[in-house]
Amino acid sequence: MRKYFGEIGLIVTAIIWGSGFVATSIALSYYTPYQTMAIRFLVGGVILSFIFFNKVKTLSKQVLKKGFILGAILYIAFALQTVGLQYTTPSKNAFITAINVVIVPLIAFLFYRKKLNRFEVIGAVLALIGVGFMSLELTGAINFGDFLTFLCAIGFAFHIVYTSLFVENEDPIQLTIVQLFTAALIAFVVITFKGELAMPFEPVTLLPVLYLGVFSTAVAYVLQTTGQKLVSETKTAIILSTEALWGMVFSIIILSELITVRMMIGAILILSAIVISETKLNFSRALSRERL
């Protein structure tokens, strides 16, 4: 039963991140990508620190060390994705980032000798193909931006794997708080060197970044870290890949984007990936036995 709570938390995380596509597009009208990252990570860390102040007071050296590693990986992955987007198309950026869904089980196997569950691997491949149908437009050759985005996918994959490893023995809330403040610290160092410290602070400009900070960062990363205490890293990657599906849903609802056949095929493939990884096709075997 606890496993299902973890999976529900990860699904909610994917839904929140899907809605974040719209908030990000609005925020980038007022802030640079680096400013947006700095604000969202800082807001997320501050909010969680106020809510879970008692946990902040009991941070151990191990949590600080592990949270710092997660925060550094998180910022590097976001930064690579952001820079990569400057040299490639949004559709290729989204698809290549989603490659992390198949990198996760490979990292877990190669580095930590975790067995490959064939149903989760099949689900990971199906999820990647589904994201491809939903987002990929085959235009242009492989370029520098695609390479940076691929490095970003590896970064997000390592973030998922290390979160699963670290959360086994540490408090997920404490890990989340430390990693968000770490990412925020790195982000503010970057915008300082880039000369981007001056930022607008009117209500209209703050609303989208506050949404990203509160929901897409504070709430989502608490749910992800807590969920990974109960769910395997490969299944986590598959569930989080539905971010593309929810992004499509919110684009249709809020931005009035038209549904295409490709979108529908992609959605079916992603949902099939979750069903296969979750059930291991036990229901089909049960039906076969009933017929016999």
TORKOLTOR-865769 format. One line per 8 residues: for each residue z, y, x of N, C-alpha, C. Coordinates in steps of 0.05 Angstrom, whole numbers. Atoms other than C-alpha are relative to their C-alpha. Layout:
// residues N
Z:Y:X:Z:Y:X:Z:Y:X | ...
// end
This chain:
// residues 292
0:-24:16:0:0:0:0:25:17 | -1:-23:-17:17:48:57:-28:7:12 | 27:-4:-11:-54:38:85:-16:17:-19 | 16:-15:20:-83:66:20:8:29:0 | -8:-28:-2:-41:129:26:-13:13:24 | 14:-10:-23:-70:138:95:-29:6:-5 | 29:-3:6:-141:128:70:-4:23:-20 | 2:-23:19:-130:177:12:3:26:15
-4:-24:-16:-104:228:62:-25:7:16 | 25:-5:-16:-167:220:105:-23:8:-18 | 21:-8:19:-212:225:43:4:30:-7 | -6:-29:6:-177:291:25:-8:17:23 | 8:-15:-24:-187:314:97:-30:5:0 | 29:-3:0:-262:300:91:-9:19:-22 | 7:-18:22:-265:337:24:5:29:9 | -7:-27:-9:-230:397:54:-20:10:21
19:-8:-20:-276:397:115:-28:5:-12 | 26:-4:14:-336:391:68:-1:28:-12 | -2:-27:12:-313:454:31:0:21:22 | -1:-19:-22:-303:487:99:-27:9:10 | 27:-9:-7:-378:490:110:-6:27:-12 | 6:-25:15:-383:545:58:18:23:12 | -18:-20:-12:-321:582:86:-9:9:28 | 9:-6:-27:-348:577:157:-24:19:0
25:-16:2:-416:606:137:7:29:-7 | -9:-27:8:-380:666:105:15:13:23 | -16:-11:-22:-331:675:163:-18:9:23 | 17:-7:-23:-388:677:214:-16:25:-5 | 13:-25:6:-415:738:178:16:23:12 | -18:-21:-9:-355:777:205:11:-5:28 | -12:7:-26:-330:739:267:-20:-17:16 | 16:18:-17:-362:705:326:12:-29:-3
-11:28:2:-354:628:329:26:-3:16 | -24:3:-16:-302:635:384:24:14:-12 | -21:-14:14:-262:686:345:10:-17:-24 | -7:17:23:-265:640:284:18:-23:8 | -16:22:-9:-238:582:324:28:9:8 | -26:-10:-9:-182:624:354:18:6:-24 | -16:-7:23:-159:650:286:9:-25:-16 | -6:24:17:-163:583:249:22:-17:13
-20:17:-13:-123:545:302:27:14:1 | -26:-15:0:-70:600:308:13:0:-27 | -11:0:27:-62:606:233:11:-28:-7 | -9:27:6:-57:530:226:26:-6:14 | -24:6:-15:-5:524:281:25:16:-10 | -22:-16:9:38:582:256:11:-10:-27 | -8:9:27:39:557:184:16:-26:2 | -14:25:-2:59:487:204:27:3:14
-25:-5:-14:113:514:251:21:11:-19 | -19:-11:19:145:553:194:9:-22:-20 | -6:21:20:141:494:145:18:-22:13 | -14:22:-13:166:443:196:15:10:24 | -14:-13:-22:211:487:238:20:-19:14 | -19:19:-11:263:431:247:-14:-19:20 | 15:18:-18:209:387:279:-7:15:26 | 7:-15:-24:190:443:327:23:1:19
-24:-1:-17:262:447:352:5:-26:15 | -6:25:-13:261:374:372:-24:-12:15 | 23:10:-15:195:370:410:8:-12:26 | -6:13:-25:198:321:467:-22:5:21 | 20:-4:-20:161:324:533:-25:-17:-5 | 22:18:6:119:264:511:-19:12:-21 | 16:-12:22:97:299:447:-15:24:10 | 14:-23:-12:81:363:486:-24:-8:16
21:10:-17:39:324:535:-23:-11:-16 | 20:12:16:2:284:483:-14:20:-19 | 11:-21:17:-7:343:437:-19:19:15 | 17:-17:-18:-35:384:495:-27:-14:4 | 25:15:-4:-87:329:509:-17:1:-25 | 16:0:25:-108:326:436:-11:28:-5 | 9:-27:4:-112:402:431:-23:8:18 | 21:-6:-19:-154:408:494:-26:-14:-8
24:15:9:-202:354:470:-12:13:-25 | 9:-12:25:-205:386:401:-16:26:5 | 14:-25:-5:-223:455:428:-26:-4:15 | 24:5:-15:-274:428:478:-22:-11:-18 | 20:11:19:-309:388:423:-11:22:-18 | 9:-22:17:-311:449:377:-18:19:15 | 15:-19:-16:-336:493:433:-28:-11:7 | 26:13:-6:-392:444:453:-18:1:-25
15:-1:25:-413:440:380:-11:28:-5 | 8:-28:5:-414:516:375:-22:9:19 | 21:-8:-20:-454:528:439:-25:-16:-5 | 23:16:6:-500:470:422:-16:10:-23 | 14:-11:24:-516:502:355:-18:24:7 | 16:-23:-8:-544:562:392:-27:-8:11 | 25:9:-12:-599:519:422:-15:-21:-17 | 13:20:16:-615:469:367:3:8:-30
0:-7:29:-623:467:291:27:-10:-12 | -25:8:13:-562:462:244:-1:-30:-9 | 2:27:10:-588:396:216:3:-20:23 | -3:18:-23:-595:363:285:29:1:11 | -27:-4:-10:-527:392:305:19:-17:-17 | -18:16:18:-494:360:243:-4:-30:4 | 6:29:-3:-529:293:254:11:-11:26 | -9:10:-26:-515:287:328:31:0:2
-29:0:1:-442:307:317:10:-25:-14 | -9:23:16:-437:250:266:-3:-26:16 | 2:24:-16:-456:200:321:27:-10:9 | -27:9:-7:-382:199:336:10:-24:-16 | -9:22:17:-375:149:279:-7:-27:13 | 6:26:-14:-409:95:322:11:0:29 | -11:-1:-27:-380:120:389:29:-9:-1 | -28:7:2:-308:110:364:6:-29:5
-6:28:-5:-309:34:360:-8:-9:29 | 8:7:-28:-346:30:428:22:9:20 | -21:-10:-18:-292:73:462:24:-18:-3 | -23:16:5:-237:32:430:-3:-28:13 | 5:26:-12:-270:-32:455:-1:1:31 | 5:-2:-29:-291:-10:525:25:9:15 | -23:-11:-14:-228:29:544:26:-14:-7 | -26:10:9:-174:-5:504:-2:-29:-11
4:28:7:-203:-75:490:7:-6:-28 | -5:6:29:-195:-68:415:-24:-15:-11 | 21:17:11:-235:-121:378:-18:17:-18 | 19:-12:18:-298:-98:344:-1:-15:-27 | 2:11:27:-293:-111:269:-28:4:-10 | 28:-2:6:-364:-127:249:-6:16:-26 | 4:-15:25:-356:-98:179:4:30:4 | -3:-28:-6:-329:-33:206:-23:11:17
23:-8:-16:-385:-30:257:-25:4:-18 | 22:-2:19:-437:-43:202:4:26:-17 | -6:-24:15:-402:11:161:-6:25:16 | 4:-24:-18:-404:60:220:-30:6:2 | 29:-4:-3:-479:49:229:-12:11:-26 | 10:-9:26:-493:57:155:8:29:-6 | -9:-28:4:-451:121:153:-17:19:16 | 17:-17:-17:-491:150:211:-28:3:-12
26:-2:12:-557:133:178:1:17:-25 | -3:-16:24:-531:164:113:2:30:7 | -1:-28:-9:-513:228:149:-27:10:9 | 27:-7:-9:-582:227:180:-18:7:-24 | 16:-6:24:-615:224:111:8:26:-12 | -9:-25:13:-572:281:86:-6:25:16 | 1:-25:-15:-578:329:144:-23:3:20 | 19:-2:-23:-632:311:195:-28:8:-9
29:-7:3:-699:346:197:-13:-4:27 | 12:8:-25:-743:316:250:-19:21:10 | 16:-22:-11:-767:380:283:8:5:29 | -5:-7:-28:-774:392:357:10:-23:17 | -8:21:-19:-759:350:419:29:3:6 | -28:-2:-9:-691:335:448:3:23:20 | -3:-23:-18:-665:398:482:29:2:10 | -26:-4:-11:-604:426:517:22:1:-21
-19:-1:22:-570:441:451:7:-27:-11 | -5:27:10:-578:369:429:19:-15:20 | -17:13:-20:-546:346:495:29:9:-3 | -27:-11:3:-486:392:486:13:-11:-25 | -11:10:25:-478:369:414:7:-30:3 | -7:28:-5:-479:296:438:26:-2:15 | -26:-1:-14:-423:313:486:23:7:-19 | -20:-6:21:-387:344:426:7:-24:-16
-5:24:15:-395:279:388:18:-19:16 | -18:17:-17:-363:241:447:28:12:-1 | -26:-13:1:-307:293:446:15:-6:-25 | -13:6:26:-292:283:372:7:-29:-2 | -6:28:0:-295:208:382:25:-6:16 | -24:4:-16:-243:211:438:24:12:-14 | -22:-12:15:-201:257:394:11:-20:-21 | -8:19:20:-200:204:339:15:-24:13
-12:23:-14:-185:147:388:28:7:11 | -26:-8:-11:-129:185:424:20:7:-21 | -19:-5:23:-99:208:358:12:-27:-9 | -10:27:8:-94:134:338:20:-11:20 | -18:11:-20:-62:116:404:27:15:1 | -25:-16:-3:-12:174:407:18:-1:-24 | -16:-1:24:10:172:335:15:-25:-5 | -15:26:4:34:100:341:30:4:7
-28:-3:-9:98:124:377:11:28:-3 | -9:-28:2:101:198:361:-2:10:-29 | 0:-12:26:113:241:300:-27:15:-5 | 27:-12:5:45:261:269:1:31:-4 | -2:-29:4:70:330:248:3:15:26 | -4:-13:-26:95:347:317:-25:0:17 | 26:1:-15:30:323:349:-19:21:-10 | 19:-19:12:-10:366:301:7:28:8
-9:-28:-7:31:429:314:-7:6:29 | 5:-5:-29:26:422:390:-30:2:5 | 29:-1:-6:-49:407:389:-13:25:-11 | 11:-24:11:-64:466:344:6:25:17 | -7:-22:-17:-25:515:387:-15:-1:27 | 15:3:-25:-59:486:449:-28:10:-3 | 28:-9:6:-128:496:418:-1:30:-3 | -1:-29:4:-108:566:397:3:15:26
-4:-13:-26:-83:584:467:-26:0:16 | 25:1:-15:-148:560:499:-20:19:-13 | 19:-17:15:-188:597:445:4:29:7 | -5:-28:-5:-153:663:458:-6:7:30 | 7:-5:-28:-162:656:533:-31:4:2 | 29:-1:-1:-237:645:521:-9:27:-11 | 10:-25:11:-246:706:475:10:24:16 | -8:-21:-18:-206:748:524:-20:4:22
20:-1:-22:-255:731:580:-27:9:-11 | 26:-8:12:-314:741:532:1:28:-11 | -2:-28:10:-288:810:511:-2:1:-30 | 3:1:29:-282:790:438:27:2:-14 | -26:-3:12:-209:808:426:1:19:-24 | 1:-19:22:-227:865:379:-13:-14:-24 | 10:14:24:-234:836:309:7:16:-25 | -6:-13:26:-238:863:237:22:-15:-15
-22:13:14:-177:850:194:2:11:-29 | 1:-8:28:-198:873:124:3:-25:-17 | -4:23:17:-181:827:65:-26:-17:-4 | 25:14:5:-255:810:53:-8:-17:25 | 7:15:-24:-263:787:126:20:-22:5 | -22:19:-7:-196:750:130:0:-24:-19 | -2:22:19:-202:707:67:-13:-26:9 | 12:26:-9:-253:656:94:14:-12:24
-13:12:-24:-218:648:162:29:-9:-7 | -26:9:9:-150:643:127:-3:-27:-14 | 5:26:13:-179:587:84:-4:-22:21 | 4:19:-21:-203:553:147:26:-7:15 | -25:5:-14:-135:562:180:20:-16:-16 | -20:14:17:-93:539:121:-9:-28:-7 | 9:25:11:-135:484:91:-15:-17:20 | 17:16:-18:-188:462:141:14:-7:26
-15:5:-25:-138:464:199:27:-11:-5 | -27:9:4:-65:460:179:2:-25:-17 | -2:22:19:-71:415:118:-16:-24:10 | 19:22:-7:-131:375:142:10:-16:25 | -8:15:-24:-104:358:212:27:-14:-3 | -25:15:7:-35:339:185:-8:-26:-14 | 9:24:15:-70:291:137:-14:-19:18 | 15:18:-18:-116:264:191:20:-14:19
-18:13:-19:-60:252:242:19:-19:-14 | -17:18:15:-14:222:189:-15:-24:-9 | 16:22:9:-70:180:161:-6:-20:22 | 7:18:-22:-88:152:229:24:-17:9 | -23:17:-6:-17:124:235:-2:-26:-16 | 2:23:19:-38:76:179:-28:-12:-1 | 27:9:2:-113:68:187:-13:-2:28 | 13:4:-26:-156:42:245:-18:23:7
16:-22:-9:-195:91:287:-29:-2:-10 | 28:3:9:-263:62:266:-2:7:-29 | 1:-6:29:-247:65:192:5:30:-4 | -5:-29:1:-220:135:203:-27:16:4 | 26:-13:-6:-288:156:233:-19:-3:-24 | 18:5:23:-325:125:174:8:18:-23 | -9:-16:23:-282:160:122:-5:30:5 | 4:-28:-7:-286:227:159:-30:8:-1
29:-5:1:-362:220:161:-9:9:-28 | 7:-9:28:-361:233:85:2:31:-2 | 0:-29:-1:-350:306:106:-28:11:-7 | 28:-8:6:-427:311:103:-6:-2:-30 | 4:4:29:-427:283:32:14:22:-16 | -14:-21:15:-374:332:8:-11:28:6 | 14:-25:-6:-409:389:44:-24:4:-18 | 23:-2:18:-470:373:3:9:6:-29
-10:-4:28:-429:370:-62:8:30:-3 | -9:-28:3:-397:439:-49:-24:19:3 | 24:-17:-2:-465:468:-28:-15:1:-26 | 13:2:26:-493:445:-94:15:17:-21 | -17:-13:19:-434:472:-134:2:30:5 | -5:-28:-6:-422:538:-98:-25:15:7 | 24:-14:-10:-488:555:-65:-25:-7:-16 | 23:7:18:-533:524:-120:-22:-14:15
21:15:-15:-569:480:-69:-11:-23:-18 | 13:21:17:-619:432:-101:4:-28:12 | -3:28:-9:-608:357:-98:-27:-12:6 | 25:13:-7:-663:319:-62:4:-31:0 | -2:29:-2:-680:245:-59:14:-9:26 | -12:6:-25:-660:244:14:31:3:-2 | -29:-3:3:-591:271:-4:12:-23:-16 | -10:22:16:-582:217:-57:1:-26:16
0:24:-17:-602:162:-8:23:1:20 | -21:-3:-19:-555:190:44:28:-4:-12 | -26:4:13:-497:193:-5:5:-29:-6 | -3:28:6:-509:121:-27:7:-16:25 | -5:14:-25:-510:97:46:28:5:10 | -27:-7:-9:-446:134:63:21:-14:-17 | -19:13:18:-410:107:2:0:-30:4 | 2:29:-6:-436:37:18:15:-7:26
-14:4:-25:-408:44:88:30:-3:-4 | -28:1:6:-339:57:60:7:-26:-14 | -5:25:15:-343:-1:11:0:-24:19 | 2:23:-18:-365:-50:66:23:-1:19 | -22:0:-19:-312:-28:116:26:-5:-13 | -25:3:15:-258:-28:63:4:-28:-11 | -2:25:14:-273:-92:26:-8:-24:17 | 11:21:-17:-308:-132:81:-16:-20:-18
17:15:19:-352:-156:23:15:-24:-12 | -16:21:12:-295:-199:-4:-8:-5:-29 | 7:3:28:-317:-184:-75:-25:-17:-4 | 24:16:3:-386:-214:-63:5:-30:5 | -7:28:-4:-356:-278:-35:15:-11:-23 | -15:9:23:-309:-282:-94:-19:-6:-23 | 19:4:21:-368:-275:-142:-16:-26:5 | 15:24:-7:-406:-330:-104:17:-25:-7
-17:23:6:-346:-377:-111:2:-5:-30 | -1:3:29:-342:-363:-185:-25:-13:-11 | 26:12:10:-415:-381:-195:-1:-30:6 | -1:28:-8:-403:-447:-158:19:-15:-18
// end
